[in-house]
Amino acid sequence: MLNVAVIGSQWGDEGKGKIVDWLSSRADVVVRFQGGHNAGHTLVIDGVTYKLHLLPSGVVRGEKLSIIGNGVVVDPWALMKEIETVRAQGVSITPDNLIIAENANLILPIHPILDKALEAARDPSGKIGTTGRGIGPAYEDKVARRGIRLCDLEEPEFLKEKLDKLMFHHNAFLRGLGADEVGVDDIYTKLMEIREQILPFSGVPWKVLEEARLSNKKVLFEGAQGVMLDVDHGTYPFVTSSNTIAAQAASGAGVGPKSVGYVLGITKAYTTRVGTGPFPTELHDEIGEQIGQKGHEFGTTTGRKRRCGWFDAVLVRQAVKVAGIDGIALTKLDVLDGLDEIKICVGYELNGEKYDYYPAHQKHQAEIKPVYETIEGWSETTYGARSWGDLPAAAIKYVRRIEELIETQVTLLSTSPERDDTILVKDPFFSQVV
């Protein structure tokens, strides 16, 4: 029996929601281990759609324990609003089934202000496409050792002292940008108003997870975004502010690396990206528009339109190696139905040189050109297929070619947003062929 870590293998938005929901039905504990409310999962269960941003997918299943780990930055107001929204859909969320790490850093009202002010001050060519929700500045405060953590709400006087020091720093920064300063008392008052709602959820996840390990319970570690948005391994600086690879599951939850278990990379059958940044296989034609419309490519959290392009096997293979991915869950294959031909990026060219990997330099990433392999498309539908026999031969050939190029196997194949429309090759929790 194994635990499972679920991460995105591209730039996020790979359809993780359905897969983590499918896996959470097999897990006992579900842990969100990084990111903030700038990402999200869409779950469709029995025709009901749940849009989650901070909450782990396990919350929609009352018998599961959900944990928001210390690797997450938590906006208390956004979280409580999300909890109330999901409760209104008939889901019970209490401190008995949701724990927030006591040492998780908080996103404060100052952080979105800083986020937007800094983005506005950047030269147009230097804008990174932030959502403006304060995730980056909150992580900056964390690593600068001046952040406010959930446990700080337990001691109001100590909290006030920390806020004074924090705002001294940030107001000096705002003055430098010519922006209005933010009062300490206003933030303190807002925190005092929210503390009674959020503190009951405070807990010690590493102890709970150790007990789960000793009890042989199955844990699902749930990531947000994708490997190419990792602050170290992604398309820097057009990345998120945290590590998105599976190794972060350990430090972001409070467990040893051996506890992470099977690493499942969620991978879209084509490629999408939200916001700015390099995108070698991006399509600016009718096919790109068709894929976006058919795939409903709009962000769960932001509603922003996603850029669409052909599958980039070089990029995904690199994600597989860097993140230690054991197998992928291939999603949205049905979006490619009806195309006469499909292209796959199998290499890059830059200044006459060939590359079999995605280079790290920002300038090189922007200038590199994809080398394509063209394969036959299919006219039949793959929507809702639940076995290999339901798939057109050309679609199977496409999947097998992807496996060859990324050098790992397809563990799950998703053919619609519904949870049961899944072809299972290997159960990640038990690592056995079924």
C-alpha positions as CSV (number, residue, x, y, z in Angstrom):
1,M,0.0,0.0,0.0
2,L,1.3,3.4,-1.0
3,N,0.5,7.1,-0.4
4,V,0.1,9.2,-3.6
5,A,1.2,12.7,-4.5
6,V,-0.6,14.4,-7.3
7,I,1.1,17.2,-9.2
8,G,0.7,19.0,-12.5
9,S,3.3,18.2,-15.2
10,Q,2.8,21.3,-17.3
11,W,1.8,24.9,-16.4
12,G,-1.1,23.8,-14.2
13,D,-4.8,23.6,-15.2
14,E,-4.3,20.0,-16.4
15,G,-7.6,18.8,-14.9
16,K,-6.3,17.7,-11.5
17,G,-9.7,18.3,-9.9
18,K,-11.3,15.2,-11.3
19,I,-8.3,13.0,-10.7
20,V,-7.7,14.1,-7.1
21,D,-11.4,13.5,-6.4
22,W,-11.2,10.1,-8.0
23,L,-8.2,9.3,-5.8
24,S,-9.6,10.9,-2.7
25,S,-12.4,8.3,-2.8
26,R,-9.6,5.7,-2.1
27,A,-7.7,7.8,0.5
28,D,-8.2,8.3,4.2
29,V,-6.5,11.7,4.4
30,V,-6.1,14.4,1.8
31,V,-3.4,17.1,2.2
32,R,-2.9,20.3,0.3
33,F,0.8,21.0,0.5
34,Q,1.7,24.3,-1.4
35,G,0.3,27.3,-3.1
36,G,-2.5,29.7,-2.2
37,H,-5.9,30.6,-3.4
38,N,-4.5,31.6,-6.8
39,A,-5.1,28.0,-8.0
40,G,-8.1,25.8,-7.9
41,H,-9.7,22.4,-8.7
42,T,-13.1,21.9,-10.2
43,L,-14.9,18.7,-9.1
44,V,-18.0,17.3,-10.7
45,I,-19.7,14.8,-8.5
46,D,-23.1,13.4,-9.4
47,G,-23.8,16.4,-11.6
48,V,-22.9,18.9,-8.8
49,T,-19.9,21.2,-9.5
50,Y,-17.6,22.2,-6.7
51,K,-15.0,24.9,-7.2
52,L,-12.2,24.6,-4.7
53,H,-9.3,27.0,-4.2
54,L,-7.7,26.3,-0.9
55,L,-9.8,23.4,0.4
56,P,-8.4,19.9,-0.3
57,S,-10.7,17.8,-2.5
58,G,-11.4,15.5,0.4
59,V,-13.8,18.0,2.0
60,V,-16.6,17.0,-0.3
61,R,-16.4,13.5,1.1
62,G,-17.5,13.7,4.7
63,E,-15.6,10.6,5.9
64,K,-12.2,12.0,4.8
65,L,-9.8,14.1,6.8
66,S,-8.6,17.1,5.0
67,I,-5.4,19.0,5.8
68,I,-4.1,22.4,4.7
69,G,-0.3,22.0,5.2
70,N,2.3,24.4,6.4
71,G,3.6,24.8,2.8
72,V,0.4,26.7,1.9
73,V,-0.1,30.4,2.4
74,V,-3.6,30.9,3.7
75,D,-5.9,34.0,3.2
76,P,-8.2,33.6,6.2
77,W,-11.0,35.6,4.6
78,A,-10.9,33.8,1.3
79,L,-10.8,30.5,3.1
80,M,-13.8,31.2,5.3
81,K,-15.7,32.5,2.3
82,E,-14.9,29.3,0.4
83,I,-15.9,27.2,3.4
84,E,-19.3,28.9,3.6
85,T,-19.8,28.5,-0.2
86,V,-19.1,24.8,0.0
87,R,-21.3,24.4,3.1
88,A,-24.1,26.0,1.2
89,Q,-23.8,23.1,-1.2
90,G,-24.6,20.7,1.6
91,V,-21.1,19.8,2.6
92,S,-20.2,19.7,6.3
93,I,-16.9,21.3,7.1
94,T,-15.8,21.3,10.8
95,P,-12.6,21.1,12.8
96,D,-13.2,17.4,12.9
97,N,-12.7,16.9,9.1
98,L,-10.5,20.0,8.3
99,I,-7.1,20.9,9.9
100,I,-5.0,23.9,9.0
101,A,-1.4,23.7,10.0
102,E,-0.7,26.0,13.0
103,N,2.5,27.1,11.4
104,A,1.0,28.0,8.0
105,N,1.7,31.6,6.9
106,L,-1.2,34.0,6.4
107,I,-2.0,36.2,3.5
108,L,-2.9,39.6,5.0
109,P,-4.8,42.5,3.3
110,I,-1.4,44.2,2.7
111,H,-0.2,41.4,0.4
112,P,-2.6,41.9,-2.5
113,I,-1.9,45.6,-2.3
114,L,1.8,45.0,-2.6
115,D,1.2,42.4,-5.4
116,K,-0.8,44.8,-7.5
117,A,1.4,47.8,-6.8
118,L,4.5,46.0,-7.8
119,E,3.0,44.5,-11.0
120,A,1.7,48.0,-12.0
121,A,5.2,49.5,-11.5
122,R,6.8,46.9,-13.8
123,D,7.7,47.7,-17.4
124,P,5.1,46.0,-19.7
125,S,7.7,43.6,-20.9
126,G,8.5,42.6,-17.3
127,K,5.1,41.9,-16.1
128,I,4.8,38.3,-14.8
129,G,1.0,37.9,-14.9
130,T,0.4,37.6,-11.2
131,T,-3.2,37.1,-10.1
132,G,-2.8,39.9,-7.7
133,R,-4.0,37.9,-4.7
134,G,-0.9,38.4,-2.6
135,I,0.5,34.9,-2.8
136,G,4.0,36.1,-3.8
137,P,4.4,38.8,-1.2
138,A,3.2,36.4,1.5
139,Y,5.8,33.8,0.5
140,E,8.4,36.6,0.5
141,D,7.5,37.5,4.1
142,K,7.7,33.8,5.0
143,V,11.3,33.4,3.7
144,A,12.3,36.8,5.1
145,R,11.2,35.6,8.5
146,R,8.7,38.4,9.1
147,G,5.5,36.5,8.2
148,I,2.4,36.2,10.3
149,R,1.4,32.6,11.0
150,L,-1.9,31.1,12.0
151,C,-0.6,30.3,15.5
152,D,0.2,34.0,16.0
153,L,-3.5,34.7,16.3
154,E,-3.5,32.9,19.6
155,E,-1.5,35.7,21.2
156,P,-3.0,39.1,20.3
157,E,-0.4,41.3,22.0
158,F,2.5,39.4,20.4
159,L,0.6,39.6,17.1
160,K,0.4,43.4,17.3
161,E,4.2,43.6,17.9
162,K,4.8,41.4,14.8
163,L,2.4,43.5,12.7
164,D,4.2,46.7,13.7
165,K,7.5,45.4,12.5
166,L,5.9,43.9,9.3
167,M,4.1,47.1,8.3
168,F,7.2,49.3,9.0
169,H,8.9,47.3,6.2
170,H,6.0,47.3,3.8
171,N,5.0,50.9,4.2
172,A,8.5,52.0,3.4
173,F,8.2,49.9,0.2
174,L,4.8,51.5,-0.7
175,R,6.2,55.0,-0.2
176,G,9.0,54.1,-2.6
177,L,6.4,53.2,-5.2
178,G,4.4,56.3,-4.5
179,A,1.5,54.3,-3.2
180,D,-0.7,55.0,-0.1
181,E,0.5,53.5,3.2
182,V,-1.6,50.9,5.0
183,G,-2.4,51.2,8.7
184,V,-1.4,48.6,11.2
185,D,-4.6,49.0,13.3
186,D,-6.8,48.2,10.3
187,I,-5.1,44.9,9.6
188,Y,-5.0,44.0,13.3
189,T,-8.7,44.7,13.7
190,K,-9.6,42.5,10.7
191,L,-7.4,39.6,12.1
192,M,-9.1,39.9,15.5
193,E,-12.5,39.7,13.7
194,I,-11.6,36.5,11.8
195,R,-9.5,34.7,14.5
196,E,-12.5,33.1,16.3
197,Q,-13.7,31.6,13.0
198,I,-10.4,30.2,11.8
199,L,-8.5,29.3,15.0
200,P,-10.7,26.2,15.7
201,F,-9.3,24.6,12.6
202,S,-5.7,25.1,13.8
203,G,-3.8,21.8,14.3
204,V,-0.6,19.9,14.1
205,P,-0.6,18.0,10.8
206,W,2.8,16.3,11.2
207,K,1.5,14.5,14.3
208,V,-1.8,13.5,12.6
209,L,0.1,12.3,9.6
210,E,2.5,10.3,11.7
211,E,-0.5,8.6,13.4
212,A,-1.9,7.9,9.9
213,R,1.3,6.3,8.9
214,L,1.4,4.1,12.0
215,S,-2.3,3.1,11.3
216,N,-1.5,2.2,7.7
217,K,-3.9,4.8,6.4
218,K,-3.7,6.1,2.8
219,V,-2.7,9.7,2.3
220,L,-3.2,11.8,-0.9
221,F,-0.9,14.7,-1.2
222,E,-2.6,17.3,-3.4
223,G,-0.5,19.9,-5.3
224,A,-1.6,23.0,-7.1
225,Q,-0.3,24.5,-10.4
226,G,2.3,22.5,-12.3
227,V,6.0,21.7,-12.6
228,M,6.7,24.4,-15.1
229,L,5.4,26.9,-12.6
230,D,7.9,25.7,-9.9
231,V,9.9,28.6,-8.5
232,D,13.1,26.6,-9.1
233,H,12.4,24.4,-12.1
234,G,9.8,26.3,-14.0
235,T,9.9,29.1,-16.6
236,Y,11.4,31.6,-14.1
237,P,10.5,34.4,-13.5
238,F,7.1,33.6,-15.0
239,V,6.3,31.1,-12.2
240,T,4.5,30.8,-8.9
241,S,6.2,31.6,-5.6
242,S,6.4,28.1,-4.2
243,N,7.8,24.7,-5.2
244,T,5.2,22.6,-7.0
245,I,7.2,19.4,-7.5
246,A,6.4,16.3,-5.4
247,A,9.4,16.8,-3.1
248,Q,7.5,19.7,-1.7
249,A,4.8,17.4,-0.5
250,A,7.1,16.2,2.3
251,S,8.2,19.6,3.6
252,G,4.9,21.2,2.9
253,A,3.0,18.7,5.0
254,G,5.5,17.7,7.6
255,V,6.5,14.2,6.7
256,G,9.6,12.4,5.6
257,P,10.3,12.0,1.9
258,K,9.7,8.3,2.0
259,S,6.1,9.0,3.0
260,V,5.2,10.7,-0.3
261,G,4.9,7.4,-2.2
262,Y,3.7,7.2,-5.8
263,V,4.0,10.4,-7.8
264,L,1.2,10.9,-10.3
265,G,1.6,13.7,-12.8
266,I,-1.6,15.1,-14.2
267,T,-1.0,15.8,-17.9
268,K,-3.3,17.4,-20.5
269,A,-3.4,15.8,-23.9
270,Y,-2.5,19.2,-25.3
271,T,-0.9,22.2,-23.6
272,T,-2.3,25.3,-22.0
273,R,-1.0,28.2,-20.0
274,V,-2.6,31.1,-18.2
275,G,-1.0,34.5,-18.1
276,T,2.3,35.6,-19.5
277,G,5.5,33.7,-20.1
278,P,7.1,31.5,-22.8
279,F,5.0,28.8,-24.5
280,P,6.9,27.2,-27.4
281,T,3.9,25.2,-28.8
282,E,1.3,27.9,-28.5
283,L,-1.2,28.1,-31.3
284,H,-2.4,31.5,-32.6
285,D,-4.8,30.0,-35.2
286,E,-8.3,28.5,-35.5
287,I,-7.1,25.2,-34.1
288,G,-5.9,26.9,-30.9
289,E,-9.2,28.7,-30.6
290,Q,-11.1,25.5,-31.2
291,I,-9.2,23.6,-28.6
292,G,-9.8,26.4,-26.1
293,Q,-13.5,26.5,-26.7
294,K,-14.0,22.8,-26.7
295,G,-11.9,22.3,-23.6
296,H,-13.6,25.2,-21.8
297,E,-10.1,26.6,-21.1
298,F,-10.8,29.3,-18.5
299,G,-9.2,29.3,-15.1
300,T,-11.2,27.9,-12.1
301,T,-10.0,30.6,-9.8
302,T,-9.4,33.6,-12.0
303,G,-11.7,33.0,-15.0
304,R,-8.8,34.0,-17.2
305,K,-8.7,32.6,-20.7
306,R,-6.0,30.0,-21.2
307,R,-3.5,30.0,-24.1
308,C,-3.6,26.7,-26.0
309,G,-1.1,24.7,-28.0
310,W,0.1,21.3,-29.1
311,F,1.4,18.7,-26.6
312,D,5.0,19.4,-25.6
313,A,6.7,16.0,-25.0
314,V,10.1,17.6,-24.2
315,L,8.6,19.8,-21.5
316,V,6.6,16.9,-19.9
317,R,9.6,14.5,-20.1
318,Q,11.6,17.1,-18.2
319,A,8.9,17.4,-15.6
320,V,8.8,13.6,-15.2
321,K,12.6,13.6,-14.5
322,V,12.7,16.7,-12.2
323,A,9.6,15.8,-10.2
324,G,10.2,12.0,-10.0
325,I,6.8,11.2,-11.7
326,D,6.0,7.5,-11.7
327,G,3.1,7.7,-14.1
328,I,0.8,10.2,-15.6
329,A,-3.0,10.7,-15.7
330,L,-3.7,11.9,-19.2
331,T,-6.7,14.2,-19.3
332,K,-9.0,15.8,-21.9
333,L,-8.2,13.4,-24.8
334,D,-11.7,14.0,-26.1
335,V,-10.9,17.7,-26.8
336,L,-8.7,16.4,-29.7
337,D,-11.6,14.5,-31.3
338,G,-12.3,15.5,-34.9
339,L,-8.8,16.8,-35.8
340,D,-7.4,15.5,-39.1
341,E,-3.9,15.6,-37.7
342,I,-2.2,16.3,-34.4
343,K,1.3,17.6,-33.7
344,I,3.6,16.7,-30.9
345,C,6.7,18.7,-30.0
346,V,9.6,16.3,-29.9
347,G,12.5,18.7,-29.7
348,Y,13.6,22.3,-29.9
349,E,15.9,24.5,-32.1
350,L,17.7,27.6,-31.0
351,N,20.3,29.4,-33.1
352,G,20.8,26.4,-35.3
353,E,21.4,24.1,-32.3
354,K,19.1,21.2,-31.3
355,Y,17.8,20.8,-27.7
356,D,16.3,17.8,-26.1
357,Y,15.4,19.7,-22.9
358,Y,13.9,23.1,-22.0
359,P,16.8,25.5,-21.2
360,A,16.8,27.6,-18.0
361,H,17.7,31.0,-19.4
362,Q,14.7,33.4,-19.8
363,K,15.9,34.7,-23.1
364,H,16.4,31.2,-24.5
365,Q,13.0,30.0,-23.3
366,A,11.4,32.9,-25.2
367,E,13.3,32.3,-28.4
368,I,13.4,28.5,-28.7
369,K,11.4,26.9,-31.6
370,P,9.5,23.6,-31.4
371,V,10.3,20.6,-33.7
372,Y,7.1,18.8,-34.5
373,E,6.1,15.2,-35.3
374,T,2.7,14.9,-37.0
375,I,0.4,12.0,-36.4
376,E,-3.0,11.0,-37.7
377,G,-6.0,12.3,-35.9
378,W,-9.4,10.6,-35.5
379,S,-13.0,11.4,-36.3
380,E,-14.7,9.1,-33.8
381,T,-15.5,10.3,-30.2
382,T,-13.5,9.4,-27.2
383,Y,-15.8,11.2,-24.8
384,G,-16.9,9.0,-21.9
385,A,-14.7,6.0,-22.9
386,R,-14.1,3.7,-20.0
387,S,-12.0,1.0,-21.6
388,W,-9.3,0.8,-24.3
389,G,-11.8,-1.0,-26.5
390,D,-13.9,2.2,-26.5
391,L,-11.1,4.2,-28.1
392,P,-10.4,4.7,-31.8
393,A,-7.1,3.0,-32.9
394,A,-5.6,6.4,-33.8
395,A,-6.3,7.7,-30.3
396,I,-4.6,4.7,-28.8
397,K,-1.6,5.3,-31.1
398,Y,-1.4,8.9,-29.9
399,V,-1.4,7.9,-26.2
400,R,1.3,5.2,-26.8
401,R,3.4,7.7,-28.7
402,I,3.2,10.1,-25.7
403,E,4.3,7.3,-23.4
404,E,7.4,6.7,-25.6
405,L,8.3,10.3,-25.8
406,I,7.9,11.2,-22.1
407,E,9.4,7.9,-20.9
408,T,6.8,7.0,-18.5
409,Q,3.4,5.2,-18.6
410,V,-0.1,6.4,-18.7
411,T,-1.6,5.3,-15.3
412,L,-5.0,6.8,-15.8
413,L,-6.8,8.1,-18.9
414,S,-9.6,10.7,-18.4
415,T,-12.2,11.0,-21.1
416,S,-14.7,13.5,-19.5
417,P,-15.1,15.6,-16.4
418,E,-17.2,12.9,-14.8
419,R,-15.3,10.8,-12.3
420,D,-16.3,7.4,-13.6
421,D,-15.2,8.2,-17.2
422,T,-11.7,7.0,-16.5
423,I,-9.6,4.2,-17.9
424,L,-7.6,2.7,-15.1
425,V,-4.3,1.1,-16.1
426,K,-2.7,1.0,-12.6
427,D,-4.1,2.0,-9.2
428,P,-1.5,4.4,-7.8
429,F,-2.5,3.5,-4.2
430,F,-1.7,-0.1,-4.7
431,S,0.8,0.1,-7.7
432,Q,-0.6,-3.0,-9.4
433,V,-2.0,-3.6,-12.9
434,V,-5.7,-4.0,-12.9
